[in-house]
């Protein structure tokens, strides 16, 4: 999650700079880390899926989360963020979505879905508690999932509490 100091610093950014920060920090992290999480969970499934019932639903949930996040990022980068940048610069918005609140509401809904999937992943991993004696891949997977979870929570928080309210106030 964002710290109050970080949130305060980010709140001082223009909408354009805030969007650039979100893309360079959080969107980049998701794109870099998501394939690794798929690789880890698929490897765990092949090696330990028959002996550990929690691995199959974990692998499915991780895949589902990533399958939802990738088009979410694209919608933000190709539709919502350019519209917000145009609005903030006083330029016309080229969008077929009506009021800017419409795509923001869709993103909020998708953020809620991602949060629900994170709750399921936390439950399946016992809050990323690495079981004793598991392989290095399992350990790396849980550590990476914990980092991914923290980054995604911060990402969602920055958009929900800073970017979207500042945009709607224009």
N, C-alpha and C positions, 0 to 999 in steps of 0.2 A: 504494500500500500504506500501511497505517497506520505511523506512526512509533512507536518505543517509547514516547515521551512521550505521544502521543495515545492509544495503547493503554492505558497506565497510567492516564491520566485517565478514559478510558471504563470501565475496569475498576472504578473507584470508584463508578460509577453503580448505582442500584438497577435491577433488571430492567425495571421500568416506565419509568424514565427512559431506559434504554438503548434500549428499543423505540421510545420517542418520538423519540429522536435518530435512529435508523435510518430511521424513517418520514419525519421532517421533513427529513433531509439526503439520504439515498440514494434512497429511494423517490420523493421529490419530484423529484430530479434526473433519474432515469430517465424519469419521466412527462413532464417538460419537454423533455428532449433527444431521446428516441426518435423523435418525429414529425419532428424536424429531420433526423436521420440518414436516415430513410426518404426524405424530400424530397431531400436531397443525393444519395443513391445513385440514386434514380430519375431525377433530372435528369442525372446523369453518364451513366447508362445510355442515356438518349435522345440525348444530345449526342455521346457518345464510345464507346458500346458496340460499334459496328461496327468501330472502329479499335483498340480496346484489349481484348484477351481477358480481362484480369483483372477488368474492371468487372462483368460479369454474375455471376460467382461471388461477388464481394464484395457486390453488392446482394442476392443470394439469402441469403448468410450473415448479413448485417445484419438482413434481414427475419426470418429464422429465429430469431436471437437475441432480437429484440424480441418476436416472437410467442410465445416461451417465457417471457420475463421478465414480461410483463403478467399472465398468469394466476398466475405464481409470486408476484408481489406481492400479488395478491388473496387467494391461499391463506394467505399470511403474515398479512395484515391482518385477514382475516375469520375465520380458523380458529386458526392457531398462536399469533399474538401475543395474542389475547384469552385463550387457554388459559394461556399463560405468565403473563400478568398475574394471572389468577385464582389460579393455583398460588402465585405469589410473595406474594400477599396472604392466603393461607390459605383461599381461597374454593373452593367446588366448581367443577369444570371441566365445562362443558357441551360435550362432544365425543363423537363416535361413533367415535373413532380408537383407543380403548384407551389404552395408556401413551403419555405425551408423547413418548417416544423414537420412536414410529412416524412422526408427521409430521416430526419433526426429521430422521430418516433420509431421508425423501423430499426434504426441502429440501437436505440434503447431496448427494444424488444429482443434483438439479437444479443445484446450484452446480457440481458437477463437469462437467455438460453445458455450462453457460455458459462455464466455463474452456476447454473444448475448442473451443468456437466462437470464443472470443477468440484462441486460438492460430492458428486458421485465418485469422481476420481479420488478425492480425499478419503472417502469412506472405504473404497476398495483397497487403498494403500495404507490404511490406518494412519492417516495424516503423514504420509511419506516416511513412515517408520520402516527402516530397512531390516528385514528379518535376519536373524543370526544365521551365519553360514551360507548365505546365498552368493551366487556368482558375481563377478565384477560388472557384467552387463546389467543385472538386476539392481545392483547398488547405484550404478551410473544413471539408470533409468529413473529411480526414485529421486535422486539428487537433482537431476535435470527437470523432472516434473515439478518438484518443489520450487525451483527457480522460475520455471515457466508460469506456474500458478501465481507467484508473487508479482512477476512482471505483468501478467495479464490483468491482475487485479488493479495494479497501478495504472495501466493503460486505460482500463474502463473508467476508473475513478477520475482521471484527468479529463477524459472526454465528457463524462456525465456531469461533473461538478464545475468544470472550467469552460471547455470548448462550447458545449451545447448551450448552456445558459448565456454566455457572452454573445453567441450567435443570435439567439432568440431575442436578445435585448437590442439588437440593431434596428 
